[in-house]
Amino acid sequence: MRANITVVTYNRFDLTYRCLESLLTKTRSEFFCNVVDNASSDGTREYLQTLAVSHPNVKVHFLNRNMGVAVASNYGWAETEAEYYLKLDNDIEILDGDWLERLLTFMDTNP
């Protein structure tokens, strides 16, 4: 896989839902997504469990306590080998389906 996208979550269910639904339905390029949850207690964990079942390119990791963004991001990146690693904040909504391909093309042409 060329791109490993890691999304770190901690509560904020509504934002996480919009982020992941837009990522999965609008992104045209292939990618693997690791979602690392920092012990959410607002329904996020339950949503992530169902999401992982229906999307084979999504793997969810549940931490027992909030370890913070840096630890969770590094955990997510360590789980999958990829040419490029990207952290996507869970308050981002994907609007353009070609965003990832343009980003990867830019990286390929500007080492």
Residue frames as a rotation matrix with the C-alpha (Angstrom) as fourth column:
MET 1
0.587 0.810 0.000 0.00
0.810 -0.587 0.000 0.00
0.000 0.000 -1.000 0.00
ARG 2
-0.117 -0.655 0.747 1.35
0.607 -0.642 -0.468 3.42
0.786 0.399 0.473 -0.89
ALA 3
-0.438 0.026 0.899 -0.32
-0.421 -0.889 -0.179 5.41
0.794 -0.457 0.401 1.87
ASN 4
-0.333 0.320 -0.887 -1.02
0.842 0.525 -0.127 4.70
0.425 -0.789 -0.444 5.52
ILE 5
-0.247 0.365 0.898 -3.43
-0.268 -0.916 0.299 7.24
0.931 -0.167 0.324 6.94
THR 6
-0.594 0.041 -0.804 -3.64
0.732 0.443 -0.518 7.31
0.335 -0.896 -0.293 10.72
VAL 7
-0.036 0.657 0.753 -6.59
-0.227 -0.739 0.634 8.96
0.973 -0.147 0.176 12.44
VAL 8
-0.869 -0.244 -0.430 -6.41
0.373 0.249 -0.894 9.43
0.326 -0.937 -0.125 16.21
THR 9
0.012 0.945 0.326 -9.69
0.025 -0.326 0.945 9.68
1.000 -0.003 -0.027 18.07
TYR 10
-0.853 -0.048 -0.519 -10.72
0.511 0.118 -0.851 10.70
0.102 -0.992 -0.076 21.55
ASN 11
-0.187 0.907 -0.377 -14.43
0.527 -0.232 -0.818 11.32
-0.829 -0.351 -0.435 21.95
ARG 12
-0.384 0.120 -0.915 -15.86
-0.577 -0.805 0.137 13.96
-0.721 0.581 0.379 19.57
PHE 13
-0.294 0.322 0.900 -18.01
0.416 0.891 -0.183 11.29
-0.860 0.321 -0.396 17.90
ASP 14
0.719 0.689 -0.088 -19.72
0.232 -0.357 -0.905 13.65
-0.655 0.630 -0.417 15.44
LEU 15
0.447 -0.636 -0.629 -16.43
-0.816 -0.578 0.004 14.93
-0.367 0.512 -0.777 14.04
THR 16
-0.552 -0.671 0.495 -14.90
-0.450 0.740 0.500 11.46
-0.702 0.053 -0.710 13.90
TYR 17
0.070 0.686 0.724 -17.94
0.456 0.624 -0.635 10.13
-0.887 0.375 -0.269 12.06
ARG 18
0.886 0.284 -0.366 -17.83
-0.135 -0.597 -0.791 12.91
-0.443 0.750 -0.491 9.43
CYS 19
0.080 -0.953 -0.292 -14.08
-0.890 -0.200 0.409 12.51
-0.449 0.227 -0.864 9.00
LEU 20
-0.642 -0.424 0.639 -14.06
-0.224 0.901 0.373 8.76
-0.734 0.096 -0.673 8.49
GLU 21
0.282 0.800 0.530 -17.24
0.469 0.366 -0.803 8.58
-0.837 0.475 -0.272 6.40
SER 22
0.843 -0.003 -0.538 -15.91
-0.396 -0.680 -0.617 11.26
-0.364 0.733 -0.574 4.04
LEU 23
-0.200 -0.979 -0.036 -12.48
-0.833 0.151 0.532 9.62
-0.515 0.137 -0.846 3.89
LEU 24
-0.591 -0.050 0.805 -13.94
0.049 0.994 0.098 6.23
-0.805 0.097 -0.585 3.03
THR 25
0.331 0.819 0.468 -16.60
0.595 0.204 -0.778 7.36
-0.732 0.536 -0.420 0.57
LYS 26
0.927 0.120 -0.356 -14.81
-0.132 -0.783 -0.608 10.17
-0.351 0.610 -0.710 -1.27
THR 27
0.051 -0.986 -0.156 -11.12
-0.696 -0.147 0.702 9.24
-0.716 0.073 -0.694 -1.49
ARG 28
0.820 0.301 -0.486 -10.46
-0.572 0.443 -0.690 7.66
0.007 0.844 0.536 -4.88
SER 29
-0.056 -0.932 -0.359 -6.88
-0.732 0.283 -0.620 6.47
0.679 0.228 -0.697 -4.26
GLU 30
0.535 0.136 -0.834 -6.10
0.311 0.886 0.345 3.24
0.785 -0.444 0.432 -2.46
PHE 31
-0.246 -0.596 0.764 -4.98
-0.667 -0.468 -0.580 3.62
0.704 -0.652 -0.283 1.12
PHE 32
-0.125 0.189 -0.974 -4.83
0.661 0.748 0.060 1.81
0.740 -0.636 -0.218 4.42
CYS 33
0.051 0.228 0.972 -6.29
-0.467 -0.855 0.225 3.51
0.883 -0.466 0.063 7.46
ASN 34
-0.452 -0.184 -0.873 -5.31
0.699 0.536 -0.474 2.88
0.555 -0.824 -0.113 11.05
VAL 35
0.269 0.557 0.786 -7.66
-0.285 -0.734 0.617 4.44
0.920 -0.390 -0.039 13.56
VAL 36
-0.568 -0.497 -0.655 -6.26
0.537 0.379 -0.753 4.65
0.623 -0.780 0.052 17.07
ASP 37
0.410 0.814 0.410 -8.80
0.046 -0.468 0.883 5.43
0.911 -0.343 -0.230 19.77
ASN 38
-0.673 -0.695 0.252 -7.57
-0.103 -0.250 -0.963 6.99
0.733 -0.674 0.096 23.01
ALA 39
-0.795 0.364 -0.485 -10.23
0.606 0.487 -0.629 5.39
0.007 -0.794 -0.608 25.26
SER 40
-0.740 0.605 0.294 -13.26
-0.406 -0.750 0.522 7.32
0.536 0.267 0.801 24.02
SER 41
-0.873 0.475 -0.111 -16.42
0.371 0.499 -0.783 7.09
-0.316 -0.725 -0.612 26.09
ASP 42
-0.444 0.694 -0.567 -18.99
-0.472 -0.719 -0.510 8.80
-0.762 0.041 0.646 23.84
GLY 43
0.635 0.696 0.334 -19.96
-0.113 0.511 -0.852 6.05
-0.764 0.504 0.403 21.39
THR 44
0.339 -0.595 -0.729 -16.89
-0.936 -0.290 -0.199 6.47
-0.093 0.750 -0.655 19.20
ARG 45
-0.632 -0.654 0.417 -15.52
-0.636 0.744 0.203 3.04
-0.443 -0.137 -0.886 20.10
GLU 46
-0.075 0.698 0.712 -18.74
0.158 0.713 -0.683 1.27
-0.985 0.061 -0.164 19.16
TYR 47
0.799 0.324 -0.507 -18.88
-0.375 -0.390 -0.841 3.12
-0.470 0.862 -0.190 15.84
LEU 48
-0.006 -0.907 -0.420 -15.26
-0.995 -0.037 0.096 2.21
-0.102 0.419 -0.902 15.08
GLN 49
-0.538 -0.143 0.831 -15.92
-0.270 0.963 -0.009 -1.47
-0.799 -0.229 -0.556 15.78
THR 50
0.432 0.773 0.465 -18.68
0.294 0.367 -0.883 -1.58
-0.852 0.518 -0.069 13.17
LEU 51
0.697 -0.233 -0.678 -16.63
-0.645 -0.618 -0.450 0.49
-0.314 0.751 -0.581 10.71
ALA 52
-0.349 -0.936 0.050 -13.71
-0.845 0.337 0.414 -1.93
-0.405 0.102 -0.909 10.79
VAL 53
-0.242 0.336 0.910 -16.00
0.119 0.941 -0.315 -4.88
-0.963 0.032 -0.268 10.04
SER 54
0.680 0.676 0.284 -17.33
0.380 0.006 -0.925 -3.29
-0.627 0.737 -0.252 6.85
HIS 55
0.863 -0.447 -0.236 -14.06
-0.482 -0.591 -0.646 -1.81
0.149 0.671 -0.726 5.53
PRO 56
0.842 -0.534 -0.082 -11.13
0.540 0.835 0.109 -4.19
0.010 -0.136 0.991 5.01
ASN 57
0.056 -0.857 0.513 -8.69
0.563 -0.397 -0.725 -1.29
0.825 0.329 0.460 4.54
VAL 58
0.197 0.056 0.979 -9.44
-0.640 -0.749 0.172 0.01
0.743 -0.660 -0.112 8.06
LYS 59
-0.086 -0.242 -0.966 -7.87
0.622 0.745 -0.242 -1.36
0.778 -0.622 0.087 11.20
VAL 60
0.510 0.355 0.783 -8.92
-0.367 -0.734 0.572 -0.03
0.778 -0.579 -0.244 14.59
HIS 61
-0.389 -0.672 -0.631 -6.78
0.513 0.411 -0.754 -0.04
0.765 -0.616 0.185 17.72
PHE 62
0.677 0.665 0.317 -8.23
0.029 -0.454 0.891 0.68
0.736 -0.594 -0.327 21.14
LEU 63
-0.541 -0.835 0.104 -5.95
-0.004 -0.121 -0.993 2.09
0.841 -0.538 0.062 23.82
ASN 64
-0.099 0.486 -0.868 -6.89
0.876 0.457 0.156 1.50
0.473 -0.745 -0.471 27.46
ARG 65
0.317 0.186 -0.930 -6.33
0.664 -0.743 0.078 5.14
-0.677 -0.643 -0.359 28.36
ASN 66
0.991 0.052 0.126 -5.72
0.125 -0.716 -0.686 8.45
0.055 0.696 -0.716 26.64
MET 67
0.305 -0.952 -0.007 -2.06
0.821 0.260 0.508 8.32
-0.482 -0.161 0.861 25.62
GLY 68
0.120 -0.211 -0.970 -2.18
-0.183 -0.965 0.187 11.53
-0.976 0.155 -0.154 23.60
VAL 69
0.862 0.314 -0.398 -1.91
-0.389 -0.092 -0.916 12.25
-0.325 0.945 0.043 19.90
ALA 70
0.108 -0.909 -0.402 1.82
-0.988 -0.052 -0.148 11.59
0.114 0.413 -0.903 19.46
VAL 71
-0.631 -0.321 0.706 1.83
-0.507 0.860 -0.062 8.14
-0.587 -0.397 -0.706 21.05
ALA 72
0.248 0.828 0.504 -1.38
0.019 0.515 -0.857 7.12
-0.969 0.222 0.112 19.25
SER 73
0.749 -0.022 -0.662 -0.07
-0.634 -0.313 -0.707 8.37
-0.192 0.950 -0.248 15.88
ASN 74
-0.294 -0.943 -0.157 3.19
-0.955 0.294 0.022 6.49
0.026 0.157 -0.987 16.23
TYR 75
-0.432 0.235 0.871 1.27
-0.243 0.899 -0.363 3.37
-0.869 -0.369 -0.331 17.20
GLY 76
0.631 0.775 0.045 -0.87
-0.105 0.143 -0.984 3.64
-0.769 0.616 0.171 14.08
TRP 77
0.539 -0.500 -0.678 2.08
-0.841 -0.273 -0.467 4.20
0.048 0.822 -0.568 11.78
ALA 78
-0.479 -0.802 0.356 3.96
-0.830 0.546 0.114 1.23
-0.286 -0.240 -0.928 13.20
GLU 79
-0.032 0.592 0.805 1.13
-0.260 0.773 -0.578 -1.13
-0.965 -0.228 0.129 12.29
THR 80
0.788 0.365 0.496 1.37
0.376 0.353 -0.857 -0.95
-0.487 0.862 0.141 8.48
GLU 81
-0.390 -0.921 0.014 4.23
0.488 -0.193 0.851 -0.66
-0.781 0.339 0.525 6.02
ALA 82
0.743 0.599 0.298 3.69
0.591 -0.377 -0.713 2.05
-0.315 0.706 -0.634 3.43
GLU 83
-0.094 -0.746 0.659 5.64
0.894 -0.355 -0.273 4.35
0.438 0.564 0.700 1.20
TYR 84
-0.603 -0.015 0.798 3.96
-0.127 -0.985 -0.114 7.39
0.788 -0.170 0.592 2.76
TYR 85
-0.396 0.449 -0.801 2.49
0.909 0.315 -0.272 7.98
0.130 -0.836 -0.532 6.21
LEU 86
-0.572 0.318 0.756 -0.10
-0.041 -0.932 0.360 10.64
0.819 0.175 0.546 6.89
LYS 87
-0.736 0.432 -0.522 -1.85
0.620 0.117 -0.776 11.74
-0.274 -0.895 -0.353 10.07
LEU 88
-0.492 0.687 0.535 -5.34
0.183 -0.519 0.835 13.00
0.851 0.509 0.130 9.42
ASP 89
-0.960 0.201 0.194 -6.98
-0.254 -0.343 -0.904 14.90
-0.115 -0.917 0.381 12.28
ASN 90
-0.670 0.738 0.085 -10.45
0.737 0.674 -0.045 13.64
-0.090 0.032 -0.995 13.09
ASP 91
0.068 0.713 -0.698 -11.95
0.298 -0.683 -0.667 17.09
-0.952 -0.163 -0.259 12.53
ILE 92
-0.718 -0.337 -0.609 -11.07
-0.492 -0.374 0.786 17.02
-0.493 0.864 0.103 8.81
GLU 93
0.343 0.823 0.453 -13.80
0.038 0.470 -0.882 16.32
-0.939 0.320 0.130 6.27
ILE 94
-0.727 -0.593 0.345 -12.74
0.309 0.166 0.936 15.16
-0.613 0.788 0.062 2.80
LEU 95
0.248 0.817 -0.520 -14.48
-0.221 -0.475 -0.852 17.12
-0.943 0.327 0.063 0.06
ASP 96
0.377 -0.234 -0.896 -12.31
-0.925 -0.146 -0.351 16.35
-0.049 0.961 -0.272 -2.98
GLY 97
0.933 0.132 0.334 -11.89
-0.151 0.988 0.033 12.72
-0.326 -0.081 0.942 -3.99
ASP 98
0.704 -0.706 0.080 -8.52
0.366 0.264 -0.892 13.35
0.609 0.657 0.444 -5.65
TRP 99
0.810 -0.368 0.456 -6.85
-0.562 -0.709 0.426 14.92
0.167 -0.602 -0.781 -2.62
LEU 100
0.590 -0.599 0.541 -4.69
-0.149 0.578 0.802 11.92
-0.793 -0.555 0.252 -1.78
GLU 101
0.551 -0.380 0.743 -3.56
0.810 0.459 -0.365 11.25
-0.203 0.803 0.561 -5.34
ARG 102
0.744 -0.276 0.608 -2.51
0.089 -0.861 -0.501 14.91
0.662 0.427 -0.616 -5.75
LEU 103
0.733 -0.481 0.482 -0.61
-0.654 -0.303 0.693 14.79
-0.187 -0.823 -0.537 -2.47
LEU 104
0.522 -0.542 0.658 1.18
0.239 0.834 0.497 11.56
-0.819 -0.102 0.565 -3.42
THR 105
0.648 -0.268 0.713 2.02
0.730 -0.049 -0.682 12.90
0.218 0.962 0.163 -6.89
PHE 106
0.797 -0.359 0.486 3.48
-0.374 -0.925 -0.071 16.03
0.475 -0.126 -0.871 -5.32
MET 107
0.615 -0.574 0.541 5.58
-0.501 0.245 0.830 13.94
-0.609 -0.781 -0.137 -2.94
ASP 108
0.568 -0.378 0.731 6.79
0.605 0.794 -0.058 11.70
-0.559 0.475 0.680 -5.80
THR 109
0.549 -0.306 0.778 7.88
0.677 -0.382 -0.629 14.68
0.490 0.872 -0.003 -7.89
ASN 110
0.430 -0.398 0.810 9.41
-0.459 -0.869 -0.183 16.67
0.777 -0.294 -0.557 -5.02
PRO 111
0.513 -0.247 -0.822 11.63
0.613 0.776 0.149 14.34
0.601 -0.580 0.549 -3.03
